[in-house]
C-alpha cells in the first residue's frame, strides 16, 4: 500500500508539473528535507527533487521559516539551469523592495515577465508591471538605460504602455535618458506619439526631451506618426511642446501625412497652428496637401481655408489631375464645385478630361464635361479627349453628342442684322420653376443661354420671377451672381442643407441665404431687373399667393379674393423686406422645411410662376396707365419659362380609396391612399402639362414670343437628392437636351438681343 501511495503521489506531482511548471505556489520547506540543494543565490535556491524527477526553484521568505514560494518546477535540467540565474538576478530588486509577506499573486506577473522577455532588464520588468516603487532600487537604477533586443529602454516601454506615472518617475527621479534610439531609430517621443493620450507627450515636453522633431528609420517624426494614426490630441500636445510642422519626412510634411491617411482632425489641428501649411510642398513631387487628398471631406478641409485649387506640382499636375488619375469621383467633384479649372494642362499636356477618357471613367467624364471641360484641346502628342474616347470609351456616342453640344453652345451668339440699339419698347420675362436641388437644371440652361447670347442673364431680361429654388435663383440673378458660381454653390450647399432626415433643420438654409445675400440687404437695394418671388400666405384659410418684389406693387383697386372674417397683420413693404427672408419664404416646402413665419413654399400655388408673373406685369402696366404714365409702359415681347426637368411617366396601380371589409382590401386601400396622396401633391405642384399649355396659349393670344425649356429626365430626381453621380447624370441629360433644342435657343437669343 505504501508503494502504491508513492506511485500515486509521483503521478500527481508529474501531473502538476506538466500542467503549469512556472506557476508560483506556496510550498512547505519540510517537503525539501533530504532533497539535493544544487544552487543558492541570495534568497533564490534550486533543488533536485528525485521523487518527482524535477528541478524546483524556491524563493525563501525570511518572515517564515516553514513556508517558501516555488517559482518553477521543471522536468528538464537544461531549463532549470537556464532560468535559475535569470530569476536569481532579476528578482532580487523586487523581493527586496516589495513589502512582506510576499504572495504568489504578487510574484506571478514578475516571473512571467522574466520568462516572456529574457532580454529585459529588471527596470523593463518594473515598468511592464507598473511597480514604480521598485524603480528606486540601486540595481534597477543602474539598468535604467539598458536596452532590450529591440534597442528599447525602460522609458521607451513606459511610453508604449501609456503609463504616465512611470514616465514621470523615470524622468524626474531616475534620470532616464530621452535621446536613446531603438533599432527602428525611434526615441521615447516616437513611442509616446502612438498613444491615444497627450499626457505622456506633455510630460516629455515639460522636461525638454530630445526627439520631438527627430526622424526615425522610416523617415517619420513623432508628428508624422501621430498624423498617420489619427492621434489628434497627441498632435496638439506635440504642437504645444515645440514640434515643428515643417519637418520633412518620407511622407512629406505632417500635413501631407494627415491627408494621405484621411485624418481630418489632425489636419485641422496643424492648419490652425500653422496656416502656411496649406502651401507646403512635398519633397518628391512638389505637391501641396491638396494633391495628397483622397476624399471629398479632406478636400473641403483645405478648400474651406482658401488653398490654391489649381496649383501645379513639380510634375505639372493639378490636384484635379491626381484625383482623376486615381478615379476618385467624389473628391474630384468637390474640386470642381469649388472652382477647379477642368481645362488646365498638366503632365504631357493632358487635361483632366484626357486622363478620364483614358480610364473610360464615365462618371468623371460626365462631371468634367458638365463643368466645362473642352473635348477639343490637344495634348503634347496632338491627341484630343475626343480622339482618346474614340479608341477607348464604350460611351463614345453619348460623349461626342454632349461634346458637340458644349462646343456649339460655347461659340456664342453671332449678332444678326437689324439689332436694335435704341430705346426698347418691349420687356423680356424670365420665369423659373421650383424643384429643390433640381435648380441645377435651371442653372445649366442659363449658362448655355449666357454663352449663346454673350451677355449675363441679368442684362437679357427686364423681369425675373421664380418659385422656391427658382425664386432663390431669381434673387441671385438680380444681385449679380454668376451662373458658374451658382452651379458650384448648389453642389456645395446640398451637403449643408439636406443633412439628417426630413423635415430638415432650417438654420443651415437660413445661414446659407444670409451669407449669399447679406443679413441686412433689402429687396429694393437692387431694382433692375424687376424681380418677383412667389410664396403662400399660410396664416389664413384659404391660403393666398404672395409676391415678394423689389418694386412697389401695382396700385389698383381690386376686389379681395375672399371675404375676410379675421384681421391679419399688414405685409412688409419691399423697402423693408429682407432678401434672405424672401428667399427662405419662397422655399419653405412642407415636409422639407418648417414654415418661414406665416409663409409657405410658393410651389403650393405657383410652381410654374409664368401666368402669375404675366398677370403681375399686366397689372403693373395697367396701374401706370391709370396714373397717366403711358410712356413708361412696355408690353411683353418675350417670355422664357424654364423648368427643372420632367420625370418619366409611370403606371399607377390604383388610387381607389374605400372602406375595407377584410385584410386584403385594407392593403389595397393603403396603397390607394398612398398613390392618391402622391398624385394630389404632384398635380398641385405640376409645372408642366396644363400650366405650360395655358401660358403658351395666352402668349399666342397676346402676340408674345413664348419659349418653354424643360428637359425630359430618364429618372425621377428627388428635391433633396445629394448624390453627385445622380445630379451629374441629370445635368448630362440637360446638356443633351439643350443641343437638341439649339435652334430654339439661337432664336430666343436673337429675340432677346433685338428687343
DRENFIFI-667998 format. One line per 3 residues: for each residue x, y, z of C-alpha. Coordinates in nm, 4 decimals. Last residue first. Layout:
N
X:Y:Z; ...
//
This chain:
755
-3.5758:9.3910:-7.8097; -3.3162:9.2653:-8.0568; -3.0961:9.0891:-7.8028
-3.3755:8.8855:-7.6511; -3.5202:8.7908:-7.9891; -3.1863:8.6772:-8.1258
-3.1200:8.4837:-7.8078; -3.4533:8.3009:-7.8376; -3.3861:8.2056:-8.1993
-3.0486:8.0601:-8.1033; -3.2042:7.8784:-7.8071; -3.4798:7.7287:-8.0207
-3.2275:7.6144:-8.2813; -3.0141:7.4568:-8.0066; -3.3061:7.2411:-7.8919
-3.1331:6.9028:-7.9391; -2.8155:7.0569:-7.8005; -3.0001:7.1791:-7.4940
-3.1497:6.8339:-7.4358; -2.8044:6.6750:-7.4475; -2.6841:6.9270:-7.1873
-2.9841:6.8560:-6.9662; -2.9148:6.4825:-6.9888; -2.5623:6.5452:-6.8604
-2.7029:6.7772:-6.5939; -2.9236:6.4967:-6.4586; -2.6366:6.2467:-6.4826
-2.4248:6.4910:-6.2789; -2.7039:6.5102:-6.0206; -2.7259:6.1333:-5.9847
-2.3466:6.0976:-5.9530; -2.3248:6.3817:-5.7024; -2.5742:6.2070:-5.4760
-2.7477:6.4628:-5.2534; -3.1083:6.4469:-5.3801; -3.3361:6.6731:-5.1748
-3.5931:6.7556:-5.4448; -3.5838:6.3952:-5.5621; -3.4731:6.3082:-5.9134
-3.7127:6.0900:-6.1103; -3.5294:5.9000:-6.3801; -3.4586:5.9383:-6.7515
-3.5130:6.3136:-6.7419; -3.7014:6.5084:-7.0098; -3.5512:6.8539:-7.0232
-3.7527:7.1704:-6.9527; -3.7415:7.4652:-7.1907; -4.0520:7.6733:-7.2700
-4.0396:7.9648:-7.5105; -4.3126:8.2237:-7.5706; -4.2937:8.5161:-7.8137
-4.5850:8.7411:-7.7240; -4.8679:8.8118:-7.9677; -5.1244:8.8477:-7.6851
-5.3261:8.5449:-7.7992; -5.0046:8.3494:-7.8564; -4.8848:8.4402:-7.5098
-5.2131:8.3259:-7.3568; -5.1968:7.9945:-7.5416; -4.8352:7.9307:-7.4398
-4.9108:8.0051:-7.0747; -5.2166:7.7802:-7.0785; -5.0280:7.4913:-7.2397
-4.7396:7.5264:-6.9968; -4.9631:7.5105:-6.6896; -5.1620:7.2263:-6.8466
-4.8608:6.9948:-6.8807; -4.5527:7.1221:-6.6988; -4.5136:7.2897:-6.3596
-4.7027:7.0303:-6.1591; -4.7123:7.1352:-5.7941; -5.0808:7.0723:-5.7297
-5.0872:6.7673:-5.9599; -4.7790:6.6166:-5.7961; -4.9215:6.6667:-5.4485
-5.2552:6.5145:-5.5474; -5.0836:6.2220:-5.7233; -4.8681:6.1459:-5.4184
-5.1726:6.1429:-5.1938; -5.3646:5.9236:-5.4378; -5.0792:5.6747:-5.4592
-5.0505:5.6470:-5.0815; -5.4227:5.6311:-5.0229; -5.4623:5.3644:-5.2924
-5.1823:5.1504:-5.1496; -5.3445:5.1657:-4.8038; -5.6830:5.0869:-4.9526
-5.5441:4.7822:-5.1287; -5.3873:4.6582:-4.8043; -5.7166:4.7065:-4.6205
-5.8978:4.5241:-4.9020; -5.6791:4.2204:-4.8358; -5.7341:4.2452:-4.4610
-6.1172:4.2382:-4.4968; -6.4092:4.4823:-4.5210; -6.2162:4.7888:-4.6355
-6.3768:5.1352:-4.6540; -6.2698:5.2844:-4.9845; -5.9827:5.4680:-5.1544
-5.9100:5.3766:-5.5164; -5.5917:5.5355:-5.6483; -5.4698:5.2096:-5.8010
-5.1845:5.0574:-5.9953; -5.0187:5.3744:-6.1196; -4.8084:5.3466:-6.4361
-4.5045:5.5677:-6.4829; -4.4358:5.8971:-6.6603; -4.0684:5.9839:-6.6708
-3.9687:6.2866:-6.4634; -3.9702:6.6293:-6.6314; -3.6820:6.8649:-6.5685
-3.6385:7.1780:-6.3584; -3.8445:7.4011:-6.5855; -3.7524:7.7255:-6.7587
-4.0131:7.9696:-6.8955; -3.8892:8.2391:-7.1315; -4.1396:8.5119:-7.2178
-4.0543:8.7586:-7.4942; -4.2195:9.0801:-7.6110; -4.4108:9.1984:-7.3069
-4.5566:9.5478:-7.3274; -4.3594:9.8437:-7.2058; -4.5488:10.1186:-7.0224
-4.3419:10.4131:-6.9044; -4.4774:10.6430:-7.1749; -4.8325:10.5567:-7.0675
-4.7740:10.7273:-6.7338; -5.1182:10.8809:-6.6808; -5.1649:10.7239:-6.3406
-5.4331:10.4898:-6.4730; -5.1860:10.3877:-6.7436; -4.9154:10.3045:-6.4915
-5.1606:10.0893:-6.2958; -5.2474:9.8970:-6.6115; -4.8790:9.8386:-6.6771
-4.8307:9.6907:-6.3282; -5.1483:9.4865:-6.3619; -5.0244:9.3353:-6.6879
-4.6818:9.2709:-6.5356; -4.8397:9.0954:-6.2359; -5.0616:8.8833:-6.4599
-4.7604:8.7817:-6.6673; -4.5778:8.6841:-6.3477; -4.8751:8.4808:-6.2231
-4.9025:8.3096:-6.5610; -4.5335:8.2167:-6.5625; -4.4924:8.1137:-6.1973
-4.4598:7.7391:-6.2558; -4.4675:7.6046:-5.9005; -4.7456:7.8575:-5.8454
-4.9916:7.7582:-5.5721; -4.8084:7.5078:-5.3498; -4.4844:7.5961:-5.5276
-4.4732:7.9265:-5.3411; -4.3391:7.7436:-5.0368; -4.5030:7.8522:-4.7115
-4.5185:8.1869:-4.5325; -4.6622:8.2803:-4.1933; -4.3312:8.2619:-4.0117
-4.0993:8.0892:-4.2531; -4.2669:7.7489:-4.2468; -4.0551:7.4493:-4.1420
-3.8521:7.2734:-4.4061; -3.8851:6.9558:-4.6152; -4.2263:6.8266:-4.5056
-4.3840:7.1484:-4.6435; -4.1549:7.3449:-4.8803; -4.0406:7.6734:-4.7265
-3.8511:7.7794:-5.0395; -4.0409:8.1029:-5.1170; -4.0192:8.2085:-4.7543
-3.6426:8.1492:-4.7373; -3.5824:8.3589:-5.0475; -3.7972:8.6414:-4.9107
-3.6216:8.6170:-4.5756; -3.2810:8.6358:-4.7450; -3.3864:8.9476:-4.9371
-3.5056:9.1413:-4.6319; -3.8317:9.3349:-4.6810; -3.8176:9.6933:-4.5616
-3.8327:9.8795:-4.8954; -4.0459:9.5977:-5.0388; -4.3282:9.6676:-4.7847
-4.3851:9.4156:-4.5072; -4.7382:9.2776:-4.5030; -5.0037:9.4037:-4.2639
-5.1085:9.1755:-3.9760; -5.4342:8.9966:-4.0353; -5.7835:9.0708:-3.9049
-6.0409:8.7936:-3.9343; -6.3738:8.7243:-4.1048; -6.2327:8.8014:-4.4500
-6.4306:8.7916:-4.7712; -6.2046:8.6261:-5.0236; -6.0057:8.7286:-5.3309
-6.0243:9.0946:-5.2330; -6.1735:9.3104:-5.5073; -5.9167:9.5230:-5.6807
-5.8430:9.8939:-5.6845; -5.5049:9.9130:-5.8436; -5.1715:10.0355:-5.7094
-4.9374:9.7807:-5.8693; -4.6845:9.6590:-5.6132; -4.3863:9.8815:-5.5334
-4.0575:9.7448:-5.6616; -3.8095:9.4800:-5.5456; -4.0976:9.2335:-5.5093
-4.2025:8.9428:-5.2874; -4.5225:8.8035:-5.4353; -4.7949:8.6417:-5.2268
-5.0382:8.3664:-5.3271; -5.3182:8.3240:-5.0772; -5.4185:8.0484:-4.8363
-5.7834:7.9579:-4.7891; -5.7621:7.9761:-4.4959; -5.5292:8.2270:-4.3388
-5.1851:8.2423:-4.1775; -5.0483:8.0407:-4.4698; -4.9619:8.3250:-4.7062
-4.8021:8.1380:-4.9966; -4.4792:8.2423:-5.1692; -4.3711:8.3645:-5.5093
-4.0671:8.5733:-5.5941; -4.0993:8.8780:-5.8176; -3.7957:9.0536:-5.9593
-3.7526:9.3743:-6.1559; -3.4230:9.3813:-6.3395; -3.3093:9.6118:-6.2108
-3.4067:9.7454:-5.8678; -3.1255:9.6360:-5.6379; -3.1445:9.7673:-5.2793
-3.5232:9.7394:-5.3129; -3.5397:9.3869:-5.1686; -3.3368:9.4876:-4.8643
-2.9937:9.3525:-4.7709; -2.9500:9.3226:-4.3922; -2.8184:8.9660:-4.3489
-2.6358:8.9607:-4.6782; -2.7472:8.7819:-4.9928; -2.5103:8.4846:-5.0040
-2.4145:8.4531:-4.6378; -2.7684:8.5212:-4.5213; -2.9063:8.2583:-4.7596
-2.6626:7.9927:-4.6373; -2.7311:8.0806:-4.2745; -3.1040:8.0401:-4.3411
-3.0551:7.7042:-4.5074; -2.8317:7.5788:-4.2239; -3.0795:7.7073:-3.9607
-3.3918:7.5454:-4.1080; -3.3269:7.1941:-3.9788; -3.4560:6.9385:-4.2229
-3.8041:6.7884:-4.2146; -3.6913:6.5382:-4.3178; -3.3848:6.3425:-4.2106
-3.0237:6.4352:-4.1422; -2.8475:6.6921:-4.3575; -3.0077:6.8367:-4.6685
-2.8890:7.1946:-4.6070; -2.5141:7.1597:-4.5595; -2.4450:6.8866:-4.8138
-2.6841:7.0499:-5.0612; -2.4990:7.3809:-5.0435; -2.1794:7.2591:-5.2064
-2.3470:7.1364:-5.5245; -2.5697:7.4428:-5.5283; -2.2731:7.6778:-5.4855
-2.0788:7.5227:-5.7713; -2.3710:7.5829:-6.0049; -2.4256:7.9285:-5.8568
-2.0648:8.0286:-5.9268; -2.0941:7.9117:-6.2862; -2.4154:8.1150:-6.3198
-2.2579:8.4351:-6.1953; -2.4247:8.6176:-5.9073; -2.5269:8.9744:-5.9988
-2.7869:9.0513:-5.7334; -3.0747:9.0194:-5.9802; -2.9519:8.6760:-6.0822
-2.9254:8.5617:-5.7180; -3.2800:8.6844:-5.6495; -3.4107:8.4820:-5.9435
-3.2022:8.1839:-5.8315; -3.3632:8.1859:-5.4870; -3.7048:8.2191:-5.6502
-3.6325:7.9283:-5.8827; -3.5423:7.7181:-5.5784; -3.8860:7.8115:-5.4400
-4.0699:7.9926:-5.7195; -3.9214:8.2422:-5.9584; -3.9816:8.5612:-6.1497
-3.7393:8.7775:-6.3446; -3.8427:9.0916:-6.5320; -3.6329:9.3117:-6.7597
-3.4273:9.0286:-6.9031; -3.1038:8.9859:-7.1035; -2.8792:9.2028:-6.8888
-2.9428:8.9977:-6.5720; -2.8605:8.6826:-6.7689; -2.5035:8.7866:-6.8455
-2.4348:8.8535:-7.2153; -2.2687:8.6553:-7.4950; -2.6074:8.5365:-7.6140
-2.5107:8.1739:-7.6744; -2.2820:8.1588:-7.3753; -2.5408:8.3221:-7.1499
-2.8133:8.0845:-7.2687; -2.5910:7.7833:-7.2085; -2.5233:7.9009:-6.8534
-2.8964:7.9646:-6.8040; -2.9716:7.6059:-6.9066; -2.7206:7.4681:-6.6591
-2.8554:7.6940:-6.3838; -3.2143:7.5838:-6.4395; -3.1088:7.2182:-6.4303
-2.9165:7.2869:-6.1092; -3.2477:7.4090:-5.9656; -3.3072:7.0371:-5.9439
-3.1825:7.0749:-5.5868; -3.5298:7.1897:-5.4925; -3.7776:7.1941:-5.7815
-3.9437:7.5292:-5.8351; -3.9878:7.6854:-6.1776; -3.8001:7.9881:-6.3132
-3.9714:8.2527:-6.5249; -3.7725:8.5052:-6.7317; -3.9612:8.8000:-6.8818
-3.8458:9.0396:-7.1565; -3.9960:9.3825:-7.1998; -4.0887:9.5574:-7.5239
-4.0353:9.9116:-7.6462; -3.6597:9.9297:-7.6451; -3.4709:10.2525:-7.6650
-3.2151:10.2411:-7.9435; -2.9662:9.9682:-8.0256; -3.1913:9.7391:-8.2246
-3.0177:9.4516:-8.3991; -3.1269:9.4725:-8.7630; -2.8770:9.2280:-8.8949
-2.7863:8.9466:-8.6631; -2.5174:8.9318:-8.3990; -2.3451:8.5975:-8.3738
-2.4269:8.4282:-8.0442; -2.1663:8.2320:-7.8576; -1.9261:7.9635:-7.9654
-1.9627:7.7888:-7.6276; -2.3052:7.6464:-7.7098; -2.1766:7.4576:-8.0130
-1.8812:7.3198:-7.8234; -2.0940:7.2041:-7.5304; -2.3469:7.0365:-7.7604
-2.0773:6.8734:-7.9715; -1.9203:6.7360:-7.6570; -2.2632:6.6176:-7.5422
-2.3033:6.4108:-7.8598; -1.9365:6.3095:-7.8554; -1.9712:6.1616:-7.5099
-2.3029:5.9945:-7.5873; -2.1541:5.8236:-7.8951; -1.8285:5.7266:-7.7198
-1.9925:5.5521:-7.4254; -1.7747:5.2410:-7.4501; -1.4671:5.4609:-7.4420
-1.1197:5.3513:-7.5507; -1.0270:5.4458:-7.9074; -1.2963:5.7014:-7.9903
-1.2658:5.8397:-7.6375; -0.8948:5.9083:-7.6941; -0.9793:6.1048:-8.0079
-1.2475:6.3006:-7.8224; -1.0069:6.3836:-7.5418; -0.7816:6.5406:-7.8059
-0.4464:6.3922:-7.9000; -0.1673:6.6002:-8.0546; 0.1028:6.4188:-7.8609
0.1639:6.7214:-7.6391; -0.2079:6.7366:-7.5536; -0.4728:6.8897:-7.7772
-0.7957:7.0607:-7.6616; -1.1116:6.9511:-7.8478; -1.3192:6.7990:-7.5664
-1.3021:7.1136:-7.3554; -1.4089:7.0587:-6.9928; -1.6996:7.2884:-6.8993
-1.8381:7.1645:-6.5691; -2.0754:6.9224:-6.7419; -1.7773:6.7914:-6.9364
-1.5770:6.7204:-6.6223; -1.8686:6.5572:-6.4423; -1.9641:6.3411:-6.7403
-1.6088:6.2167:-6.7909; -1.5710:6.1542:-6.4178; -1.8857:5.9427:-6.4043
-1.7900:5.7692:-6.7313; -1.4442:5.6555:-6.6205; -1.3045:5.5354:-6.9533
-0.9637:5.5438:-6.7822; -0.8031:5.7003:-7.0906; -1.1030:5.9320:-7.1224
-1.0648:6.0424:-6.7596; -0.6989:6.1261:-6.8220; -0.7708:6.3367:-7.1310
-1.0552:6.5041:-6.9383; -0.8178:6.6021:-6.6587; -0.6145:6.7912:-6.9153
-0.3047:6.6386:-7.0675; -0.0130:6.8486:-7.1908; 0.2400:6.5739:-7.1222
0.1953:6.6389:-6.7483; -0.0683:6.9008:-6.6784; -0.2900:7.1313:-6.8812
-0.5698:7.3295:-6.7150; -0.9040:7.2628:-6.8816; -1.1059:7.1406:-6.5820
-1.0221:7.4558:-6.3807; -1.1178:7.3889:-6.0182; -1.3932:7.6223:-5.8959
-1.5114:7.4792:-5.5656; -1.7694:7.2522:-5.7265; -1.4987:7.1067:-5.9491
-1.2735:7.0345:-5.6527; -1.5525:6.8616:-5.4610; -1.6426:6.6639:-5.7711
-1.2841:6.5360:-5.7888; -1.3137:6.4166:-5.4270; -1.6337:6.2278:-5.5048
-1.5018:6.0782:-5.8319; -1.1700:5.9387:-5.7119; -1.0509:5.7584:-6.0271
-0.6850:5.7775:-5.9209; -0.5863:5.9531:-6.2434; -0.8806:6.1922:-6.1930
-0.7747:6.2687:-5.8363; -0.4210:6.3494:-5.9482; -0.5286:6.5667:-6.2427
-0.7744:6.7569:-6.0209; -0.4944:6.8269:-5.7722; -0.3032:6.9994:-6.0533
-0.0158:6.8318:-6.2317; 0.2988:6.9889:-6.3757; 0.5415:6.7308:-6.2384
0.6775:6.9909:-5.9989; 0.3208:7.0408:-5.8757; 0.0680:7.2785:-6.0328
-0.1659:7.4772:-5.8074; -0.5236:7.4929:-5.9396; -0.7065:7.4779:-5.6033
-0.4747:7.7179:-5.4240; -0.5849:7.6761:-5.0611; -0.8561:7.9021:-4.9186
-0.9286:7.7551:-4.5764; -1.2577:7.5998:-4.6884; -1.0639:7.4356:-4.9708
-0.8253:7.2608:-4.7324; -1.0785:7.0896:-4.5038; -1.3114:7.0527:-4.8037
-1.0634:6.8247:-4.9779; -1.0423:6.6053:-4.6684; -1.4183:6.5520:-4.6788
-1.4217:6.4831:-5.0523; -1.1727:6.2013:-5.0092; -0.8232:6.1070:-5.1261
-0.6178:6.4171:-5.0589; -0.2459:6.4289:-5.1390; -0.2507:6.6928:-5.4164
-0.4483:6.9179:-5.1808; -0.1610:6.8978:-4.9319; 0.0586:7.0700:-5.1915
0.2621:6.8693:-5.4411; 0.6288:6.9290:-5.5089; 0.6656:6.5757:-5.6433
0.9452:6.4402:-5.4254; 0.9946:6.6812:-5.1344; 0.6264:6.7560:-5.0586
0.5211:7.1180:-5.0960; 0.3625:7.3104:-4.8060; 0.1171:7.5758:-4.9316
-0.1709:7.4971:-4.6944; 0.0975:7.4538:-4.4268; 0.1060:7.8321:-4.4050
-0.1969:7.8154:-4.1745; 0.0279:7.6977:-3.8855; -0.1483:7.6167:-3.5576
-0.4999:7.6014:-3.7004; -0.3646:7.4196:-4.0049; -0.1951:7.1572:-3.7883
-0.5050:7.0965:-3.5736; -0.7271:7.0806:-3.8831; -0.5004:6.8201:-4.0415
-0.5083:6.6086:-3.7257; -0.8868:6.6310:-3.7074; -0.9268:6.5266:-4.0719
-0.7097:6.2151:-4.0655; -0.7552:6.0823:-4.4183; -0.4306:5.8775:-4.4190
-0.2702:6.0640:-4.7086; -0.4068:6.3986:-4.5914; -0.2664:6.3609:-4.2402
0.0660:6.2517:-4.3875; 0.0742:6.5568:-4.6131; 0.0106:6.7805:-4.3105
0.2972:6.6057:-4.1277; 0.5348:6.7216:-4.4038; 0.6298:6.4875:-4.6828
0.5513:6.1192:-4.6446; 0.9157:6.0110:-4.6067; 0.9711:6.3016:-4.3736
1.0241:6.6756:-4.3918; 0.9811:6.8578:-4.0610; 0.7873:7.1749:-4.1472
0.5144:7.1438:-3.8835; 0.7624:7.1791:-3.5974; 0.7121:7.0221:-3.2541
0.7591:7.2669:-2.9670; 0.5520:7.1172:-2.6900; 0.2238:7.2820:-2.7844
0.2477:7.1378:-3.1325; 0.3318:6.7992:-2.9829; 0.0333:6.8144:-2.7486
-0.1997:6.9144:-3.0315; -0.0748:6.6248:-3.2427; -0.1107:6.3912:-2.9436
-0.4708:6.5027:-2.9014; -0.5281:6.4363:-3.2727; -0.3917:6.0818:-3.2678
-0.5064:5.9826:-3.6181; -0.2519:5.7039:-3.6631; -0.0741:5.8635:-3.9600
-0.0980:6.2075:-3.8017; 0.0538:6.0857:-3.4729; 0.3329:5.9080:-3.6579
0.4139:6.2113:-3.8728; 0.4186:6.4345:-3.5655; 0.6567:6.1955:-3.3860
0.8986:6.2374:-3.6780; 0.8863:5.9814:-3.9562; 1.1546:5.8881:-4.2057
1.1232:5.5142:-4.1617; 1.4496:5.4984:-3.9631; 1.3120:5.7553:-3.7204
1.3117:6.1290:-3.7776; 1.3772:6.3751:-3.4964; 1.1488:6.6715:-3.4182
1.0319:6.5843:-3.0664; 1.3318:6.3571:-3.0173; 1.5026:6.5137:-2.7173
1.3108:6.5883:-2.4012; 1.2557:6.9425:-2.2786; 1.1358:6.8005:-1.9450
0.7916:6.9569:-1.9925; 0.7937:6.8068:-2.3429; 0.8111:6.4565:-2.2008
0.5311:6.5123:-1.9503; 0.3128:6.6811:-2.2157; 0.3733:6.3987:-2.4598
0.2824:6.1487:-2.1858; -0.0465:6.3298:-2.1263; -0.1343:6.3503:-2.4973
-0.3488:6.0396:-2.4871; -0.4299:5.7930:-2.7649; -0.0756:5.6581:-2.7851
0.1469:5.6261:-3.0922; 0.3176:5.9609:-3.0306; 0.4520:5.8298:-2.6992
0.6629:5.5716:-2.8830; 0.8101:5.8419:-3.1093; 0.8888:6.0522:-2.8017
1.0693:5.7551:-2.6442; 1.3157:5.7822:-2.9346; 1.2754:5.5798:-3.2525
1.5578:5.4798:-3.4859; 1.3903:5.1496:-3.5634; 1.6607:4.9644:-3.3684
1.5857:5.1806:-3.0651; 1.7025:5.5375:-3.0201; 1.8367:5.6878:-2.6965
1.7787:6.0631:-2.6637; 1.5405:6.0569:-2.3688; 1.7795:5.9357:-2.0996
1.6296:5.8207:-1.7703; 1.7155:6.0451:-1.4759; 1.5550:5.8071:-1.2255
1.3554:6.0522:-1.0171; 1.2131:6.3072:-1.2612; 1.2285:6.1264:-1.5933
1.1684:5.7678:-1.4881; 0.9081:5.8658:-1.2300; 0.7171:6.0842:-1.4816
0.7209:5.8053:-1.7376; 0.6099:5.5534:-1.4757; 0.3169:5.7693:-1.3701
0.2134:5.8401:-1.7294; 0.1921:5.4719:-1.8178; 0.0945:5.4743:-2.1864
0.2422:5.1271:-2.2313; 0.4438:5.2462:-2.5304; 0.5760:5.5405:-2.3303
0.6713:5.3137:-2.0411; 0.8468:5.0768:-2.2817; 1.0524:5.3508:-2.4445
1.1440:5.4737:-2.0950; 1.2533:5.1209:-1.9978; 1.4972:5.1337:-2.2902
1.4277:4.9889:-2.6342; 1.7030:4.8511:-2.8567; 1.4833:4.5790:-2.9991
1.6756:4.3075:-2.8082; 1.6365:4.5066:-2.4882; 1.8303:4.8170:-2.3970
1.9602:4.9288:-2.0581; 1.9060:5.2965:-1.9749; 1.7790:5.2461:-1.6197
1.9925:4.9386:-1.5514; 2.1967:5.1025:-1.2706; 1.8730:5.2409:-1.1302
1.7344:4.8878:-1.1234; 2.0372:4.7734:-0.9197; 2.0006:5.0671:-0.6825
1.6328:5.0079:-0.6177; 1.4311:5.3255:-0.6840; 1.2401:5.1721:-0.9774
1.0896:4.9239:-0.7316; 0.8446:5.1845:-0.6070; 0.7126:5.2271:-0.9620
0.5978:4.8664:-0.9932; 0.3895:4.9140:-1.3096; 0.4155:4.5582:-1.4379
0.5935:4.6482:-1.7621; 0.7843:4.9328:-1.5971; 0.9243:4.7063:-1.3266
1.0079:4.4451:-1.5886; 1.1961:4.6946:-1.8049; 1.3942:4.8091:-1.4992
1.4694:4.4480:-1.4076; 1.6376:4.4207:-1.7510; 1.4569:4.2675:-2.0447
1.6175:4.0280:-2.2907; 1.4540:3.7228:-2.1280; 1.1125:3.8670:-2.2084
0.8453:3.6021:-2.1612; 1.0323:3.4316:-1.8735; 1.1157:3.7449:-1.6793
0.7683:3.8895:-1.7467; 0.6048:3.5686:-1.6226; 0.8293:3.5803:-1.3143
0.7083:3.9308:-1.2365; 0.3418:3.8624:-1.3148; 0.3454:3.5637:-1.0732
0.5308:3.7354:-0.7898; 0.2410:3.9269:-0.6357; -0.0140:3.6504:-0.6998
0.2151:3.4044:-0.5202; 0.2176:3.6249:-0.2075; 0.5093:3.8002:-0.0435
0.4602:3.8864:0.3227; 0.6264:4.1204:0.3033; 0.6592:4.4622:0.1352
0.8139:4.4631:-0.2060; 1.1545:4.6288:-0.2345; 1.3861:4.3332:-0.1562
1.1695:4.0781:-0.3289; 1.1601:4.3059:-0.6338; 1.5238:4.4075:-0.6564
1.6278:4.0398:-0.6239; 1.4011:3.9036:-0.8935; 1.6288:3.9840:-1.1866
1.9493:3.8144:-1.0746; 1.8203:3.4964:-0.9093; 1.5433:3.4520:-1.1660
1.7887:3.4934:-1.4531; 2.0415:3.2584:-1.2887; 1.7710:2.9914:-1.2333
1.6144:3.0070:-1.5792; 1.8811:2.8401:-1.7906; 1.9984:2.5849:-1.5333
1.6383:2.4787:-1.4723; 1.5583:2.4559:-1.8400; 1.8697:2.2430:-1.9007
1.7818:2.0203:-1.6074; 1.4466:1.9482:-1.7664; 1.1391:1.8380:-1.5722
1.0574:2.1830:-1.4457; 0.9180:2.3136:-1.1167; 0.9113:2.6919:-1.1083
0.8945:2.9816:-0.8643; 0.8133:2.7824:-0.5515; 0.7437:3.0275:-0.2737
0.8607:2.9256:0.0724; 0.6934:2.8266:0.4000; 0.8403:2.6925:0.7253
1.0889:2.9550:0.8384; 0.8585:3.2472:0.7630; 0.9461:3.6174:0.7668
1.2709:3.5432:0.5877; 1.0825:3.4112:0.2824; 1.2911:3.1799:0.0681
1.2225:3.1872:-0.3052; 1.2282:2.8359:-0.4458; 1.3331:2.6825:-0.7784
1.2443:2.3120:-0.8183; 1.4139:2.0709:-1.0585; 1.2015:1.7648:-1.1265
1.2088:1.3831:-1.1250; 0.9123:1.3747:-0.8862; 1.0994:1.1685:-0.6223
1.4398:1.2920:-0.7360; 1.3659:1.6532:-0.6489; 1.6831:1.8465:-0.7309
1.6638:2.1812:-0.5535; 1.7441:2.5359:-0.6683; 1.7551:2.8311:-0.4269
1.6668:3.2033:-0.4528; 1.7148:3.4036:-0.1335; 2.0552:3.5372:-0.2308
2.1987:3.2981:-0.4832; 2.1637:2.9308:-0.3992; 2.2442:2.6280:-0.6111
2.2076:2.2468:-0.6208; 2.0399:2.1655:-0.2940; 1.9646:1.7906:-0.3139
1.6470:1.6921:-0.1321; 1.6712:1.5418:0.2200; 1.4233:1.7881:0.3635
1.2563:1.9520:0.0628; 0.8962:1.8825:0.1653; 0.9736:2.0406:0.5021
1.0053:2.3737:0.3253; 0.6291:2.3712:0.2795; 0.5165:2.5158:-0.0524
0.3246:2.8283:-0.1623; 0.2921:2.8351:-0.5376; 0.4139:3.0365:-0.8373
0.3078:2.8754:-1.1678; 0.6019:2.8010:-1.3917; 0.5509:2.4241:-1.4299
0.1878:2.4698:-1.5380; 0.0010:2.1443:-1.6107; 0.3262:1.9498:-1.6686
0.4446:1.9649:-1.3089; 0.1002:1.9202:-1.1583; 0.0606:1.5909:-1.3458
0.4154:1.4852:-1.2521; 0.3415:1.5557:-0.8879; 0.0126:1.3629:-0.9004
0.1793:1.0660:-1.0694; 0.4535:1.0692:-0.8033; 0.1959:1.0856:-0.5238
0.0042:0.7955:-0.6792; 0.3227:0.5891:-0.7098; 0.4179:0.6676:-0.3505
0.0737:0.5565:-0.2350; 0.1043:0.2290:-0.4276; 0.4385:0.1606:-0.2584
0.2875:0.2360:0.0808; 0.0000:0.0000:0.0000
//
